[in-house]
Amino acid sequence: MGTSTATADRPGTGIGTRALKALDALAGAGQLDPIIEPLQRLVQGAPLGRLRGVLHGCPIGHPLHPVLVQVPVGAWLSSAVLDQVSGCERAARLLVAAGVVTAAPAALTGWVDWAEQHEQQMRTGIVHAASMAAAVALYGASWAARARGRAPLGRGLGFAGLAVLGGGAALGGHLAYRQGAGANKTEPVPHLVEPGWHALGPAEDFPIGKGVRRTVGEVSVLVVREADGVFRVLADRCSHASGPLSQGEVADGCVTCPWHGSVFRLADGWNVGGPATAPQPCFTTRTDADGTLQVCLPDAG
């Protein structure tokens, strides 16, 4: 039997694979950096105060941006359906307007998250943002056309906006699920650490008030010995973007990630300052009769 050489029969050569490789290539598009760098400084320098943590999604424990985008996307999808129903012109126009208005807070949360990502993620993110901005512009034009009584043009612009919106959403999904933007980087820790107690070395070897990196199996941990002799042990890699907490500043019972400034409480790993939206896994500690520091995850002893 002969072997087919059709492109469709060869792994990794289909349309879907080529599209995926094109999306992957955005991460290495260094030509976008001259645009990215000033925008990042602008967003990071905005005087948002405590609102920045809210925009990151710290109060809800995960990024706020995916929550808010449901409103404009839902409104625009609904308007496309109503555009096919006779007598629903006014309702469709209102939904287009609602989408345009609610896109603003969704975009703000996205920009705040984007400015605290790795450069590869920011490159993909800037193209995603440009796509969504184009979609908003098309829907804004659709709203204006409908308001002037030019319904056919408004519908056409709306469908064009929907097509661009779909492309932008695909980029957002690629950024979140392929590149891991916004995901909790410490979620695998409980699955990688074996149950039971693990020795980290003689307790006297750890300096007071300074972060030290050790490993528990495959997982690196941050060890801090406090002045009263209490040991605090957290997963070392930051839940936001895997920054090494053992290289961060330890002060006032907290550690600050050296990469993006997330702050975690040493006593329980709680994220008291963003952009991290998830806490650090916190280990239980004890010192055995030989003076060796041991740790285990809660409920795993």
N, C-alpha and C positions, 0 to 999 in steps of 0.2 A: 504494500500500500504506500502511495506517495505521501510525502509530508507537505501539508499546505504552507505556503509562504505568505498568505494574505495578511495584510497588516492587522486586521481585526483578530486574527488567531494568535498573534504574538503578544505575550504579556507585556504590559507597560507601554503599549503604543496606541491605545484607544483614545478617543476624544476626551473622555473623562480624565485619563491619566495626564494627557497633555495640558488640560486646563489646570489640573492640580499642580503640575510642575511650574506652570506660569505663575500661579499664586505663590508657590514656595519661593520663586525667584525674587519676589518683591522684598523678601527679607534681606537680600543682598544688594538691593538697589541703592548703592551709596550716593548716587547722583541726587537723591532726595534730601540728603543731609543738610545742604545749605538752606533748605526751606524749614527743615525740622528744628534745627538748633535755635533760631530766634523765636520760633513759636513756642518751643519748650520753655525758654527763659521767660517769655511773656506769661504763659499759664502759671508757671511756678512762682512768678513774682506778683501775681494778682493778690490783692489784700483781702483774702477770703476768711481769714481767722479760723474760728471753730467750724464755720460752715464747710470748710474743705473736707473735714472728716465725714460730715453728713453726706456730701456729694460723692465721696468714695464709697459710701454704704456701710461705714463702721457700725451704726446703730442696728442695722438689720443682719450683719454678719456675712454679707457678700456684696459684690458690686451693685450699686443702685442703677447704673446705666441700663442693664438689660431689662430692668423692671419698667423704667420710664419709656423705653422705646416701644413698648407694647401699645401705648395710647395712640401715637401718630400712625403707626403701622396698621393698627386695627381700624382706625378711622378711614385711612386711605383705601384699604382693602374693601371696607364696607361701601365706600363711595363708588368704587368700581362696579360693585354688584348693583347698586341702586341706579347707576347710569344705564343699566340694561332694562330697567323697569319703568314703564310709562307712568308719568305723573309724580315721579320722585325727584324731580330736578332740584327743588328747594332743599330737600333733605340731603341730597348728594353734595350740594354746595356747602351746606353747614358742616358736613363731615370733612370736606376738603379743608375748610377754614380751621376746624378744630385740630386737624393734623398739623397744619402749618404752625399754629400757635403753640401746641404742646411739643413740637420738635425742639423748641429752644431750650427748655430745661433738660431734655434728654441729651442734647448736644453738649450742654455745659458739663454734665456728669461724665460724658465720654471724654471730653478734652482734659478734665482733671485726672482721670485715670491714665489717659494716654501719656501725659507728661511724666509719669513715674514708671514707665516701662523700659525694657531693654531696647537698644537701638534697632534690632531686627523687627521687634513688635511695632515700634514707632513708625517704621517705614511702611509696613502693611497698614497700620492704623491711619496714616495720613492719606493714603489712597482711599481707604474706607470712608474717612471723613469727607473727602472731596466728592465721592460718589453720593453720599447722603446729602451734601450741600446742593449738588445738582438736582437731586430729587426734590428737595424743599423748594428750590427755585422754580422747577417745573410746576409743582403743585401751587405755588404762589401765583404763577402766571395763569394757571387754570382757574384759580379762585377769582382773579381779576377779570378774566374773560367771561366767566359765568355771571359775575356781578354786572357786567355791561350788556348782558343779554345775548352774548355770543356762545350759546350752549354747545354747539358742535365743536368749536375750537377748544372750549373748556374741557370737554370730554377727551378730545384728542391729546391735549396737554396732560390730562390726568393719567391716561394710559401710558404715555411716554414716561411720566414720573414713576408709574408703577414698575415699568421695565427697569429703569435705573435703580429704583429702590431694591428690586430683587438682586441686582448685581452687588449693590452696597451691602445688603444683608448677607450675601454669600461671603463677602470679604470679612464681615464681622464674625461670622461663624468660623471661618478659617483662623482668624486671629484668636478667638477664644478657645477653640477645640484642637486645632492643629498646633498653634504656637503657645497655648496655655496661658494667655493673658487673663488675669483676674481669678484664676483657679487657686485654691489653697494648696500651696506646695508642700505642706506638712501632713496632708491627709494620709499618705502611705506609711507614716512612721509606725503606728500601732501594728501594721501588718508586717513590718520588717524586723521589729524587735522581738526576739524570742521571749516567752514568758519566764518569769523568775528573776532572781537577783543577778546583777552583773558587776564585777569588780572594775573600778576605775583607777585604782592605785592607792598608795598610802595617803591618808587624809592630810598628813603634815606637809606633803609635797605641794599642796595648793596654796598659793598666796592669798592673803586677805584682800578682798575688794577688787580683784582683777579677774577678768574672764579667761578661762583656760579651755582649750578644745581637747576633747577625748572622743573615743568611739565606743559605741555599744553595738557589736556586730557590724552591720553595714551602715549604721546611723551615727553621724557625728553629733555630739552634744556639747553644750556650753555648761561649764562648771564654775560657779562663783561661791567662794567661801566668805561668809560675812563675819563681821568683827566679833559677834557673839558665838562663833563656832558653828553656826547653822550653814548647811550647804544647800544651794539652789541649783537645780539642774534642769535645763530646757533643751529641746531639740535645737541644734545650732543653726540650721538653715532656715532663714526667715520665711514665714508663710506667704509673704507677698511675692517675692521674686528670688528666693533662695540665697539671699545675702548672708555672709558669715557673721553671725552675732558675736562670735568669740573675738572678732576684730573691732567690735563696736565699743562705745563708751558705756561703762557701768557707773551709775550714779542714782542716788535717791531711791534705791530699791528697784531700779529698772535698768534695762539695757536698750540701747538705741542701735538699730541696724545701720551699718556704715554705708549702705548703698542708697537707700531712699528715705531713711529717717524714721521708719516705723519704730514705735516704742512699746516694749513688752515688760510687764511686771514680773519680776523674778519669782515672787512667791507662788504664782499660779499660772504664769504664762500669758495672762490676759493682755490683749492689744489695747493699750490706753492711748495710742496715737497712730494715725494712719500714715501711709496708705494701706497698710495691712488691714484686712477686714476679718481675719481669723486669728485666734490665739495660737501660741506655741504649745505643743505637747510638753507637759510638765512631769518630771520623774519624781518618785518618792525616793528618799535617801536614808541610809543608815550607815553606821560605822561598826564593823565587827570587832571581835575581841583582839584581833591583831592590828587594829587601827587602819584597816583598809576601807575606803569609801566604796559603798555599793549602791546601786540604783536599780529601780524597776519601774515600769509604768503602773499607774494605779490599777488595782484589780487584776494585776498580772503576776502577783507574787505567789 
